[in-house]
């Protein structure tokens, strides 16, 4: 298997590369990144007799160059964000190069774009596009599929994410965070898509090992893909919080300051400063809580999943595990198209392999009962 990893020298991309290099059936990994010095250093560290690891510089704005860079690989794995800028360009190139593609895309707008613009084209070319394969979306989507499969009729799914401001991730994560807090963002209510002001809805939610935290509605892709691929579900919501310092972002978001690109850039600089101050510290762990309601045997049913982890580790490993399943043909569909991870990854297999990699999902808040 030959894999091209876009953004592979970055925080989460490098974790995916490290995991992919350990797979017995991966013979070559090419790290494609604008930070070519970091990419070459990572390639030199991981290159070995079993897996050849090299690096190349790729311009994500050069369509023809992207297509040529992708040709000949088994699949492309991408952590190149912010995805509202790059995902559609990368998917278009992958389809033209006729290579399968997986990414950690977590922007709702990018998810809608690739579904609506490229699904039919990907089907014609028999190319599988798996968009949203990180922690959230990604593990959250597969977890919802797993919990929904325990019900005769799943009806509602909620995703809650705690992402501490000192959780790591780099500039692309900061840009993404401000984008999902701007303008209107989607939710799925009463069987239809609705647009709500970002941060207009607030809850206090209990997270494992973290306690009760404030969360607000924001713009992730779970409400975009889950209703499409889990039939009959009538409500999907996404909420996120940052713990200490949340008001640093939530207050200006509610004032609509993030609706303007210029204002977002100012806040990006502030957040990068905070990140630099904590650069010498180990990134703080975040947490995810997913809940599914529905019917089973004519009675109301409820299932939940919980997990904790560092963003880099959980997201990078999710991309690696899902990409290997895609490259090996271990997916539940033989057709091409654009998919959320809930649509083409067997949840039992995926969650079991994530557990083997060190990321475990639990069915209880005290984290004593693994879901697999």
N, C-alpha and C positions, 0 to 999 in steps of 0.2 A: 504494500500500500504506500502510495506517495501522497503527501499532504502539504499543501501550501497554507501557511498561517499568516494572515494579514493582521498587522498590529502585534506580531508575535514577540516583540521585544518589550512591550508594555507590561503594566502591573499584572493584569489578568491573562493576557496573551502568553507571557512567559511561563505562567503556571500551567497553562494548557500544553505548551510545548514540552515542558518537563515531563508531564504525564504521558503524552503521546510518544516520547522517546523511549519510554519503558515498555511499550506494547510490543509483543513478539513479532507481530505481522506488519509493523511499520518499517519499511526499508529506507525511506527518505523523508525528511522534513525540511522545507525551505521557509525560513523566517523572512517575511516581507515587511519592511518597516522603514519609515523615513529617518528614524534614528539608526542609521546603518552601523555606526560604531557599536552601539549597544547590541544590535542584532548579531554582529559578527562575534562579539565577546560571548554571547549566549551560545551561539553555534559552536564556537571553539570549546566551550565547557562541556557541551552535550554530545559532540560528535564522537562516534565510536565505531568499533568493528561491526556491530549489529545494525545500527541505524546511522546513516549519513545525515548530518545536519549542516546546512549551509545557509547563507543569507543573501538577500538581494534588496536593492532599493526599488520601490514601486511607487508611482504617482497615482493616487486614487482618483485624480481628476482627469487622467488620460485613459479614455475608454479603450482605445486600440492597444495601448500598452498593458492595460489590465487583462484584456482578452489573451494576449500573447503570453503574459506571465502565468495565466491559469492553465493554459493548454498542457495536456499530458499528465496532469495530476489526477489521482483518484477522487480527491475532493479538496475543497477550499474551506478552511475554518477561519472565521473573522471575529476579531475583537476591536475592529476599527471604528471608533465613534468620534463625535456624536453621530448616532445612527440616523437622525433626521436629516443629516447632510449627506451621508455616505451609503446607506443601505441599498437604496434603489439603484445607485450606480454600480455597486458591487454585484447585486443580483442580476442586473442586465448583462454584465460582463460574463458572469458564470454561465448563464443560459446560452450566450453566444459561443462560449468556449466548450459547451456541453460537458460541464463538470458539476458534480453535486456540491452543494454549498450549505454550511451551517454557520450560524452567528449567534452572538449573545445579545442581539438587537432588543432593546428594552423601551424604545420610544413608540408610543401609540400611533403617531402619524406615519412613521416609517412602516409599521406593521400593516396599516391600512393601504399604504401605497403599493407595497409589494404584493399583497393579496389581490388587489383590484387590477393592477397593471400587468402582472407577470404570471399569474396562475395558469391562464390558458396557454401562454407561450411555453411555460415550463412543461406542461402536459404534452404539448406537441413534440417537444424535443426530448421527452423522457428524462428530464432533469429534476431531481428532488431538491427543493429549497426548504431548509429547516431553519426558520427564523425565530429567535427568542429562546436560545438555549443557554441561559445562564442560571442564576439563582431565582430571581423574579424579574421577568418571566423565565421559565425553564423548569427548575425543580418544582416550583409552585404549580405550573400547568400539569406536569406529570402526576404530581400529588393529587390534584383535583380529579384527574381522570381515574386514579386509583381509588379514591374515596367514593367517587360517583359510581364506579363499577360495583360497589357493594349495595347499591340501591336499585329498585325497580324503576324509579322515576326521580332522577335528580332535578331539583328545581332552582337552587340558589347556591352560589359560591362566593365567598369573600376571601380576599388576600390582604394580610396585614404585614407590613415590613418595618422593622426597626433598623435604620441605617445610621449609626453614629457619625457625627461630623468628622471624627478622627478615625474613620474606618478604612482609610486608604482609597486608592482607585485612580488618582491622578486627574489631570485637567479635563479629560473627556467625561469623566463621571460628574465633575462639577458642572460642566456645560449642560449635560443631560438633566441633572437635578433641577437647575433653574428653568430649563425648558418645560419639564413636566409640571412645574408650578406656575406656568404662565397661561393666560387665556382661558379657553374652555377645554375641558378634557372629557373623554367618553366614560359612560357607565352603561350597563345593560339593565333596564328596568321594565317590568311587565312585558317581557318578550320583545323589546325593541331598544335600539340605541338612542341614548339621550346625551346631550352635551351639558355639562355643569361647569360653573366657575371653579377653577382649581382652588383648593383650600377653603371652599365654601361649606364643607361638611366636616364635622369634628367628632371624634370618639376617644374614649380612654379604653385601652385594650391591654390585657394581661399577656406578657410575653414570658417564655421560659427563661429562667435565670436572670431576668431583667426586671420583673415586676410590672406594675401598671404604667403605661406610657401614653402620651397624647399622640394621635395620628390624624391625618387629614386626607381627603380625597385628592389624588394626583393622577397624572396621565401615563400609566403603564399600559402594556398591550394585552393583559389578560382579558379585559372586557371586550377587546376586539376579536381575539381568536377563539376563546372558549365557547361562546355561543354558536360559533360557526361549526365547531368540530364536536361538541357534546350536545346532541340533539335534545330538545325539549327544555333545556335550562332557561329559566325566565328572568334570572337576575344574577349579575356579576358585578362586584365592586372591588376597587383597589384603594387601599389607604397606606400611607407611609408617615413615619415620624423619625425625629433625629435625636430624641432625648434632650440632654442639656444643650442649650443654645438653639433650640428649635425656632424660637421667636425671631432670631436673627434672619431667618428666611421666611417664616410664615407671615410675619407682619408686613414686610414689603410686598410679598406675593398677594396678600389680600388688598393692598393698596394699588395693585396692578402695575407695580414698577417693573416686574419681570416681563411684562407684555412688550416692552421696548428693548430692542437688541442692545442699544447703547447702555441702558441701565443694567442689563444682565452682565455686560462685560465689566462694569464697575464692581458688581458683587462677586464676579468670578475672581477678580484680583484679591478681594478681601478673603475669600475662601481659600485661595491658593496660599495666602499668607498664613492662615490658620494651619493649613496642611504642612507648610514648611516648618512651623513651630513644633509640630508633633512628629516630624520626619524621623527623629532618632528613636521614637518610641514604637513599640509593637502596635500595629493597628488594632483598634478595639473590635471585639466581636459584635456582630449584629444578630438579628433573630427574625424568623419568619413564622407566621401563624396562618394556616388555611382552614376554612370551615366550609362544609357542604351540608345542605339541608335537602330533604326530599321525602320519598315514600318507599317503604319496604313492606311487602306483605299486607298492604292496605293500611299500614300505620305510619305515623310520622317518624322520620329517621334523621339522625344527625351523626356526622363523622368529622373528625378534626385531625390535623397534622401539625407538628411543631418541630422546629430545629434551630440550631445556633451555629455560628461559624464566622470566620473571617471572609470578607467579600472576595479577596483574591483567590483564596483556596476553593471556596464553594463554587464560585463562578467559573474559574479556570477548569476545575475538575468536571463540572457539568458539561462544558463544551467538549472536553476531551472524551468523556465517556459516550456522549451522544454522537460525536463525530465518528468514533470507532464503530458504533452500531450502524451508522449510516454507511460508512465505507465498506463494512462487511456484508451489507445487505440484510442486516438484522432489524428490519423495520416491518411494520404491519401492513404496508401498502407496496404494491409493485408498480403503481402508476407514478408518473412524474407530477409535479405541481408544487405549489407553495403551501407549506404546512406549519402549524404550531407544533411544538413537541408533543402535545397531548394527542395529536392526530396520527402520529406514525411511530412512536416509541412505546413498546410494551412496558407499562409502568412497573410491573413486578421485576422484570429484568433490569430496567434502568435503575430503580431504587436499590436493588440488591448490589449492583455494581458500584453505585455511589457509596453504599455502606462499606463495601470492600476497600474503596479508596479512602475511607475515613469520614465520610459525610453521612450521618444517619438521621432519618426522619422518624419521629415518635408520634404515637397516637394519644399521648397524654401530656399535660402541661408540666408534670414533674419529670418528664423524659426518662421513664423506666420501661416503656413498652414500645420497641421498634415496630414500625408499620410493616416491615418485611423481616 
